[in-house]
Amino acid sequence: MVHVMNFQLAIFFKQHITRPDQFFSNINDAAGNLFDRMPQIIPLPVEVPPVIPRVTATNQSGVYNFNISLNRLDFTINVTDSQFNESEALSDFILKSKLIVKNIPAEIDIIRLGMIGNYFEIERLPAISLAKKYSKKDLGNVNEFTFRYNKISQDFGFSFNNVFSISNAEINTKGITADGVFIQKDINNHPSGSSIKKDMV
């Protein structure tokens, strides 16, 4: 049975966020203090790449995580650590994502966004199982196996990557380590120079 590990929203900005601390505070206030643990604010030198987080935050239970860089933000819900069942977690993730996007300041343009789902399935011999399913050739007793593809689609006037990858992995959930199958689905748009409207999310 396939289980959800986490969902992630990644948003990339045209402009740099000059005060990530204030940016976080404004969004967190609008989200009803969703990230209720003290955030880590990291004063990095200007030469550090803008993609490196300047603010990281979470909530008391560790279910929600939020990273803010100069040119992007990432919001993650850790489903395996939450009280939600998987359908509830997806609904909650969508609701919280829309709330965060809605409260991004109007002067900040979104140029790229991605939504990622990570999943796992316990499997005694995951590499062999995947090889039998995805390879036309009999590979025998393989120790590692990875399968990946990308399918381009057109939606809302943008070109989107639809990336699917699956591989064997050692998975640790709630302190238990087991062999299994790791699955990732990643949907993200090609930057085109055009801004993405917030209501598209």
C-alpha angles and dihedrals in degrees: 000000000000116000131193116244100180147328122225134194117200120189125186123201133213093216127048118250104240096194110030090174093059091041089056094046093052094049094043092051090050090048092055096256092300091166097056100169120088108274123233110239112195116197101208126182116261092248091064109104112267092234092069110099118256095182128034123182141170140171129255094267094045092235096119124051128184129188124184123194128174092266106021147029131211126201119189134182114200102213097185090059095045136091090233127103111231098265091047090049092054092049091048092048092052092047094049092044092054091048092052093047092047090058098049104119115264092237091062113085121209111220101168138018136180136189119203131189122192119198139175140198125194109239128169095214103019100167093050092045092051093045091054091049102043107025122078088201122072102244096180121211100355121179097204133029132174129177123186138168140167125212118192118220135179118229135154090359093302135105113239133198113221103195122186122184132172130180143153115269145165104248128201117197124168091347095308119116121204141156114257151130120288117206127188128187115190124182117184137152129241109246107248102173090257121112120242116235114237093231089063091074 
